[in-house]
Amino acid sequence: MASLTAPQAPPTWQHTVEEVDRLTTEALEKNKRVSDDVVKLPDDKLDFDNLALANAEAELDIAVEPLSFYQNVSTNKELRDASTKAEERSRKFANQESMREDLYQAKVTAEENLRKTGAWEKLSAEQKRLVEKMVLDGKRAGLALEKKEDREKLKVLKDELSDACLKFTQNFNEENGRITFTREELDGVPEDVISGYPKRTEDDQVLYEVTFKTPDILPIFKYANSPKTRQTAQEAFEARLAKNVEHLNTALRLRKQIAEILQYDSWADYITEVKMVKSAANAKEFLDALKRNVDPLGKKELETLVALKKEVHAKRDLPADDNLYIWDYRYYDRLYIEQNLSLDDSLVKEYFPVSVVVPAILDIYQNLLGVKFVEVKGDARDVWHPEVQQFAVWEKDAKDESGFVGYCYLDLFPRDGKYSHAAVWGLFPGYELPNGGRHYPLTAMVANLAKSTPDRPALMRHDDVTTFFHEMGHVFHGLLSRTRYARFHGTAVARDFVEAPSQMLENWCWEPEVLKKMSSHYETQEPLSDDLIAKIIKSRYVNVGLFYLRQLFFANFDLLVHNNSLDVDTDYTKLWNELRQEISLVKGGEYQPGQGTFGHIVGGYDAGYYGYTYSLVFAADMYTTVFKKDPLDPKLGRLYRDKILLVGGSRDEMDSLKDFLGREPNPEAFIDEIGQGEVTAAHL
């Protein structure tokens, strides 16, 4: 297979600041020329072929997405800034094009012509869906509004909204704050973690510098014995992006204005209209039903953790405290698991070296889904950072270029200026070219796994392993989709379904056979023992009530700020802190502007965070119904490829689910996971 040559060359990642600007300009101008040509056609010449704007849209994405991606990964501040500006220009261009009345009218006329001439019936289901979606885009953009002044105002508001969201995201990526602690204040934090902290001496005292990146800050929340240390770390973590408060306030105000002009009751109603849930009211009903289900469980778990806290405070001669604070939650959750399951997270981590886990997970996916990852090395390798791995992906039995699937990049370790969580970017879509060939997809995973320390190699917590498995699910959704149009490729599905495939795949990380395959102690090379595996599996639903209540807090905050029930002068910092305590049951301290860290709210999940729990219902059903009997069966993997991944968004998500399950989806498996309750099929 190494001798096979891919039919599509990978992109270069050697762009300069000047090239980012120039290539963005060229791509935008090229796209506009296509639109200009379409609107010049006489009405009677507008049909499906002449309305082929879909390929032009794909070509624009292929040109600008990699350029906009640099802001998330480049070590060059000037290049990141140029990348952000490129995205800003692309967004404004997209807003302007989406508000072109002449282009919208051309689409409407083309659809009318297709239906009048009978050509509509000759279109494939995907072609019909494309036409309907393109016309719907115009309606949702406001082009069906009667008043020209309303349409003109929308253009301005959308540009302002784009600016606010980009500034929020840029601050999020550029955040590089640090907090310092003495060795005494870090008591309890594992030595291998502390050894990785930079240190300096100030006034004859050694101080350890801790960033707000997950591998640095999370161990303090989980292990620091001092409540004061945990509180200081938590409040600084929550306040690290206070500068984003004004940008979020601006975005919320603009969204409300846009929804009013578009004649929706709220931004939440506008967003959910095209989701599986169909309305904001349905989303809220789902969240309320789930809360009724998990609230009693969460309260019992809270009582247990508070009792444990009392014991610990008494033993350590700390002041008595009947409250569980947000900076206590991870600490006592971890302590409870250690004491009741004899499960030490630090010990488990020793069995998951990055150098073993990553290739093991790739191997599992390759066998399950019938593909092969071939790492690109030597002179052919072209990446944006030396730590990035580049792969060409092929069908496992590929004999010629027809077996090529696409490209995948893995950027796994933290660094300054890099996106600070884990996510996958679909930088190239796959689609059918006008000449009958194909354009192949490219996906990039960005993560922030712990790096090696002077004492140990890079190790992953089981949570990290699960996250990596989840994100690889998105990678394969992007690679193995095979739609005719880029518009429907891969993860271009309803936002409240997009997480379901990856959430389903998380189940593999709790299967004994898979845990054996992925584990190898960094010193002995022994896999996890049966006893440790049993304890890991048993820990899965420990404090699950409090976990879901935390998710419900995020989802409810998101819906609440996007409906019209709040005053224009609402103090969102106050709302954030009070709602968190009300729903998640854990108390906070001094109010911190945590909403400034809520990247989802400007990153495409606005009025959509409910989707994380909503899609879990589908994920549980998919896994239990199809994969549970044999999670590693390639035949089941092929079924998953064909019924879910292959079709992308080219058909309704419910149709894909029914095709995969052999019936309508239901919440029974999800209810079994979290205990009997009130979530019913009516809430889907």
BELUR-V418887 format. One record per helix or strand of 3 or more residues. SS is the DSSP state (~ for helix, > for strand). FROM is the first residue (numbers start at 1). TO is the last residue. Records with the same first field share a line. If there is no record, write none. Layout:
# BELUR-V418887
SS=FROM-TO, FROM-TO
This chain:
# BELUR-V418887
~=17-39, 43-45, 49-51, 54-73, 77-98, 101-117, 119-122, 125-141, 148-174, 191-194, 214-223, 227-239, 242-261, 267-272, 280-315, 326-341, 345-349, 354-369, 378-380, 401-403, 462-480, 486-488, 500-510, 512-518, 530-541, 544-561, 572-584, 594-597, 599-601, 611-627, 634-645, 653-661, 668-674, 681-683
>=178-182, 198-202, 205-211, 371-375, 389-395, 404-413, 423-428, 441-449
